[in-house]
C-alpha cells in the first residue's frame, strides 16, 4: 500500500474522505502499521498514508538513497554568485562608456571635417 507525499495533506485527506475513505478515524492499520493515525486512510481496496512535506522524513517506503537521487532533480540551478553579477555589470558599464567615448570622438571628427 502506498505512502503519498503532498504539499497539501489536509486537502488530500478531504478528497479521500469524499470518495468514502476512512481517514484519521482509528480504522485498523493492517499493512501501513507505522503510518501516523491522523494521516492514515482505509479504503475498500487498500490503505494510504498521506504525508505533508514537513513529514517526508517519516516516510518508510522511500530510502535515503532514493531521496538523494531525487534531490538534484528538485533543486533549481544555483543563481550566479554576487561577484560574478557585479563583474558582469562593471564590464557592461565599461563597454558602454567606451562605446560612448568612441561615438563622441567619431561625431566630433566628422563635425570638424564638415565645418
C-alpha positions as CSV (number, residue, x, y, z in Angstrom):
1,X,0.0,0.0,0.0
2,X,1.3,3.4,-0.9
3,X,2.6,6.4,1.1
4,X,1.7,9.7,-0.6
5,X,3.7,12.9,-0.3
6,X,1.9,16.2,-0.9
7,X,2.2,19.8,-0.2
8,X,-1.4,19.8,0.9
9,X,-2.1,16.7,3.1
10,X,-5.3,18.1,4.7
11,X,-6.8,18.7,1.2
12,X,-5.7,15.2,0.1
13,X,-7.4,13.7,3.2
14,X,-10.6,15.6,2.5
15,X,-10.6,14.4,-1.1
16,X,-10.1,10.8,0.1
17,X,-12.9,11.1,2.6
18,X,-15.2,12.5,-0.1
19,X,-14.6,9.2,-2.0
20,X,-15.6,7.1,1.0
21,X,-12.2,6.6,2.7
22,X,-12.0,6.3,6.4
23,X,-9.2,8.8,7.3
24,X,-7.9,9.6,10.8
25,X,-10.9,7.6,12.3
26,X,-8.9,4.9,14.0
27,X,-9.5,2.3,11.3
28,X,-7.3,-0.8,11.7
29,X,-3.9,-0.5,10.0
30,X,-3.3,-3.9,8.6
31,X,-0.4,-3.0,6.2
32,X,0.7,0.6,6.9
33,X,1.3,-0.1,10.6
34,X,3.8,2.8,11.0
35,X,1.6,5.4,9.5
36,X,0.6,8.1,11.9
37,X,-3.1,7.6,12.7
38,X,-4.0,11.2,11.8
39,X,-2.6,10.5,8.3
40,X,-4.0,7.0,7.7
41,X,-6.8,6.3,5.3
42,X,-8.5,3.0,4.7
43,X,-10.4,2.3,1.5
44,X,-12.2,-0.9,0.3
45,X,-9.3,-1.5,-2.0
46,X,-6.4,-0.8,0.4
47,X,-4.7,1.7,2.7
48,X,-3.0,5.0,2.0
49,X,-0.7,7.1,4.3
50,X,-0.7,10.8,3.4
51,X,2.4,12.8,4.3
52,X,3.0,16.5,4.1
53,X,6.4,17.9,3.1
54,X,7.4,18.6,6.7
55,X,6.8,14.9,7.5
56,X,8.7,13.5,4.5
57,X,11.5,12.2,6.7
58,X,8.9,9.9,8.5
59,X,8.1,8.0,5.3
60,X,9.3,4.4,5.3
61,X,8.9,3.3,1.7
62,X,11.5,5.7,0.2
63,X,15.1,5.1,1.2
64,X,17.7,7.7,1.9
65,X,19.5,6.7,-1.3
66,X,16.3,7.3,-3.3
67,X,15.8,10.8,-1.7
68,X,19.4,11.7,-2.6
69,X,18.9,10.6,-6.2
70,X,15.8,12.9,-6.4
71,X,17.4,15.9,-4.8
72,X,19.4,17.2,-7.8
73,X,16.2,17.0,-9.9
74,X,14.3,19.0,-7.4
75,X,16.8,21.8,-7.0
76,X,16.9,24.6,-9.5
77,X,20.2,25.7,-11.0
78,X,22.1,27.8,-8.5
79,X,21.9,31.6,-9.2
80,X,25.1,33.3,-10.2
81,X,27.4,34.3,-7.4
82,X,27.1,38.0,-6.4
83,X,30.7,38.8,-7.5
84,X,30.1,37.4,-11.0
85,X,26.9,39.6,-11.3
86,X,28.9,42.6,-10.2
87,X,31.8,41.8,-12.6
88,X,29.2,41.5,-15.5
89,X,27.7,44.9,-14.5
90,X,31.1,46.5,-14.4
91,X,32.1,45.0,-17.7
92,X,28.8,46.1,-19.3
93,X,29.2,49.6,-17.9
94,X,32.8,49.8,-19.1
95,X,31.9,48.7,-22.6
96,X,29.0,51.2,-22.6
97,X,31.4,54.0,-21.6
98,X,33.9,53.0,-24.2
99,X,31.2,52.9,-26.9
100,X,30.0,56.4,-25.8
101,X,33.5,57.8,-26.0
102,X,34.1,56.2,-29.4
103,X,30.8,57.6,-30.7
104,X,31.6,61.0,-29.3
105,X,35.0,61.1,-30.9
106,X,33.6,60.0,-34.2
107,X,30.9,62.6,-34.1
108,X,33.5,65.3,-33.2
109,X,35.8,64.2,-36.0
110,X,33.0,64.3,-38.7
111,X,31.7,67.6,-37.4
112,X,35.2,69.2,-37.7
113,X,35.6,67.8,-41.2
114,X,32.3,69.3,-42.4
115,X,32.9,72.8,-41.0
